[in-house]
């Protein structure tokens, strides 16, 4: 249990620090005063104050963090310009976020998610250059009897070129593309006897568990994959190739995450796709970080990159209180050419609080339920 707790604290501290530093960087760049930079919430455990008056601290509850700007007293304070004009001098107003141009306020809000994507990018580039990337071509070594693969025409020795529009560049790509597919049919492009064939296969949905014991509805087509001609190809990439594959991986994960989220939203109305049990919160992150830490340093570093992408993407959702919500409100206000009334902002942020609270309750329920199921089996 201690391994899970320590791994979680280390992982979440890194991705939260990077996220909040993105906000901090752009705030300082545009002259916004920063009074606090906290990893965690609640009571301060330790910290120090720098020469600019920013209090850098670790706090007791390690489920996030925040950057507090000069003049912030509550979630509405950076919008109440009339009140701020009465309270602060013209010189002090230069340090307030509320009085910065629209593009600067949006860049400060966007800085957190941007930093998360940059962290993932740096990790991917480093791993691909110095550890290497699997580039082993994949072929089908076995098609299981009466499986969807056999029914829809996949054959032994087919070389997999493309799955759902994604080029298959390694053995690992095959299971990833199948698992993250969202349509009723999965499109396979294969090379067979020097001819290219396109086949659509409807997978079976099978109740299973993931590698860490969590319940999972798996998409199964019934094929066994092996290296084509037994040729294992693990290569260290040059800088340009590493950058290309890093950007490609971030875009792929982001695209698939958005598709899955859209499926979840539709499923709430009874017509979407995806396994809602896979939605997790802090307990699941702790479990994943602890399990990957057991696998070694490299898997743990890689999971940091994926959690960082998820955090950055989630914060861009246009929900009040999140960075995407701030960007949306700032932009609408800029288009309108006038400030929102305080009552409008209060109601908007209450909606945001409600949405986030419901999401937290649901994910924590999933976490606890999956945790109990895992240790009952």
N, C-alpha and C positions, 0 to 999 in steps of 0.2 A: 504493500500500500504506500509506503514511504517513497518508493521509486516513482509511482504515479504522481504523487503530490509534487515532488521535486522537479520531475520532468515537465509537468504542467506549468509550474511557476516559472521555470526557465524559459519554456517555449512562449508562454503568453507574455512574459516580460519583454522578450525580444520583439515580437510582432507589434505589441502595443507601444513600446518605446519608439520603434521606427515610425509607426503611424502618427503618434503625437509629435515626433520630431519634424515630420513633414509639415504639420500645422505651424509648429514653432518656427521653422526655417522661413516660411513665407511671411509669417507675422513680423518677425524681426527684420526681414528684408524690406518690408513696406512701412516700418516704423510703428507698428502696433506694440504697445506695452504688454509684456508677459509677466504676470505676478507669480504664477505657479506652474510647475511641470510635474505631474504626479503619475507614478506607476501604481495602479490600485486606487481604491476609494477608502473613505473613512479616516480613522485616526492615523496620523503620521507615525511611522516606525523609526525612520532616520532620514536625514537629508542635509542640505546646505544651501546657503543663499549666495548667488554669484554677484559679480560687480555691477550687473545691470538690474539687480533687485529681484531676480527670478529665484523662487524657492524650488529647488530640485529635490524630490522626495519619493520614498517608497512608503505606501500606505498599507493598512492592515488587510483590506479585502482585495485579493489579486485578480479581480474579474474585469479588467479594463484599465482605463486611465483617462487623464484629461490634461489639457492646457488651459489655464485660466488667464484670460486677457484683462488688461487694465480696464476697470469700470464694470466688469461683469459681477453681478450680485445674484442673478437668477437667470433662468433660460430665456427671459424676455428682454434682458437689459441691453443687449447689443442692438435692439431695434427701436428703443424708446428715445428717439433723438430729442424730442421736445423736453423731456425730463433731463436728459444728459446736458443739454445746452444750459439749463438753469443751474445744474450742479457743478459743472466743470468749466474752468477758464478756457479761453481760446487756445492757449498753449497746451493745456492738458487734453483738449479735444483732438489734437494732432496724433495723440497716442491711442485714441479710441477706434476700435474696429468699425463702429457704426458710421463714422464719418469718412471712411476710405471709399475710393471709387468702386463701382460695381465689379470690375474685373479683378481688383485686388482682393475684395472680400470673397469672391468665388475661388480665386487661386488659393487663398488661405484655407478655405473649406476643402478644396480638392487636393491640397498638399498631403493630407493624411493617406487617402487611398493611393495617390501617386507614389508615395514612399513605400507602401506595401508592395506595389507592382515592381518597383525598382529593386526591393530586397529579393523578391522571387527571381527577377531577371539576373541579378548578380550571382545568386546561388546556382541557377541553372548554367550560366556561362562558366562559372568556376568548375562545376562538376563535369560538364561536357569537355572542357579543355584539359583538366588535370587528372580526372578519373576516367573519363571516357563515356561514350554512349553506345548502347547496343544497336547495331545496324544489321542484325542477322535476318536474312530473308526467310519468310515463313511459308511453309507448305503444309498441306493436310496429309498426315500420315495414317489417319483412320477416320472413317465415317461410320458412326454407330448405327446399328440396324434399327429401322423404323423411326429414326430420328428426323426432325425437321430438315436437317441437312440432306439426308437421303431422299426424303419425299420431294424436296424442291430442286434436287439435281446436283448438289456438290459431290465431288468424287475424290477418291484417294489420289494423291500426288498433284492435285490442283495447287498451283502457286498463287498465294493471296496477294493481289496487287492493291486493292482498294476496298474499304468497307464504309458504306454510307457517305461516300464522297471524300473520305480521308485516306490518304496514301499510307499503305502499310509498309513501314520502314524497319520494323523489328518484330521479334516474337511477342514482346510485351504489348505492342500496339493492338494485337488481335483481341485479347481478352478485354483490354481497355475500351476499344471501339464497340465491342458487343455489349459490354456492361453498361456503357453510357448511351447506347442507342435509345431513342424515344419513340420512333414510329412503330406501327404494328408489324411492318416487314423490315428486315435488314437487307440492304443491297450489297452483294458481294461481286467484285470484279476479279476474275481469276484467269490465269494463263494455263491452258490445257493443250498439250500437243501443238505448241506454237500458235494456238488460236486463243483470242481473248473472248471470254464469255461474261455476260452480266446476268446474275441470278438473284432473285428476291426470295428470302427465306423468312417464314414466320416463326419466331422462336417460341419455345415452351416457357411458361412462367412457373418456376419451381421454388417451393418454400425451402430455404436453406439457411445457412449461417455464413457470415464472412470469416476471414482468417482469424478474427479475434473473438468469435463466438456470438456476435450480435445477429439477431434474426434478419433475414434478407430474402427478398423475392428476386431470384436470379433469372436472367434471360439465357436459355440454353438452346444451342442449335445442334449439338451432338457431333462435334468434331474434335479430333486430337491433333495438336499442332506440333511440328518439329522443324528444326533448321533445314532449309532446302539444301539438298546434297550434303547434309551434315556439316555445313559450312558456318561455324560460329564466327561472327565478325563484330568484335568490340573494339572501337577505335577512339583515340583522343582527337578531338576536332580542333581545327584552327580557329582563330578569333572570329572570322567572318561566319563560318559555319556554325560556331557555337552561338553567336548572336542570333542568327537566323532560326535555329531550332529552339532557342530560348523564347523568342518572341512568338513563334508558332505554338509552343506549349502553353504559354500564358493565354493566348487568344483562344486556343482549343478549350482549355479548362473554363475560361470565362464564358464562352459560348454555350458549352454543355451545362454549366451551372445555371445560366439564365433559362435554358430550355427546360431543365428539370424543375426550377422554381415555377415557371409558367405552368408546367404540368401539375405541380402541387396545387397551385391556385385553382386550376380548372377542376382538380379532383375534389376540392371542397364543395363543388357544386355537382359532383357525381359523374363527371365526364372527362376527367383528365387522366394522367398517367404518373407513375412513380410510386415508390414505397415510402409513405409518410413516416414509417418507423425509423427511417434512416436520418430524419431530421434530428440533430442533436445539439446540446448546449455545452456548458462547462464540464459536466461529468464525462461526456463522450470525448471532448477534447483532451481531458486528463487521461482517459483510458488509451486513446490513440497515441498520445505523446509518450506515455509510459511503455506501451507495447513496442513502438518503434525505437525507443531508446534501448530496449532489450536486444533489438536486432543489430545494433551497432551505430556508430557515429554517422555514417553516410545516410542510412535510411532516416535517421532523426533529423538531419539537416534538410533532407528532401521534404519531409513532412512539414517543416517550418515554412518552406516556400509555398506549399499548397494551402496551409492555414493562412498565410499572409495574403495570398490571392483572394481567398474566401472573405477575409476581413475587409480588404480593400473594396471588393465588389459589393459586399453587403452594405457598406457605408455609403455607397453611391446610390442606393435605392432612394427614390424621391419620397421618403417618409420624414415628416417633421421630427426634429431632434437629431436625425442622422445628417451626415455631411451632404448627401444628395438632397435632403429636405431643405437645408440652408441655401444650397445653390439654387434650388427651384424657387424658393421664396424671394431671394435676392433678385433673381432674373425677372420674375413676374412684377416685382416692385419697380425694377428698372424700366420694363416695358410700359407699365402704368404711368410712370413719371411722378409718382407720389407715394408717400409712406402709408403702410397699412395702419389701421387703427389698432390700438392695444387690445380691444376686445376680440377682434378678428384673429390676432396672433395667439391670444390665450386659447381660443377655441381650436385653432389649428394645431397648436402644440399638445393640447389635451387629446386630440385624435391620435397624434403620434405616440404619446405615452401609452394610450390604450392599445394600439397595434403592437408596440414593442412588448408591453406587459403580457398580452395574450400569447405572443410568439415565445417569450421566455417561459411562461407556464407550460405551454405545449411541449417545448423541447426538454424542459426539466422532467416532465412526466415521462416522455420517451426515454430519457436517460435512465431514470430510476427503474422503469419497467424492463428495459433492455439489460440493465445491470443485474437485476434479480434473475431474469431468464438465463443470463450467461452463467451465473454461478449455481443455478439449479441443475443445469445439464452436465 
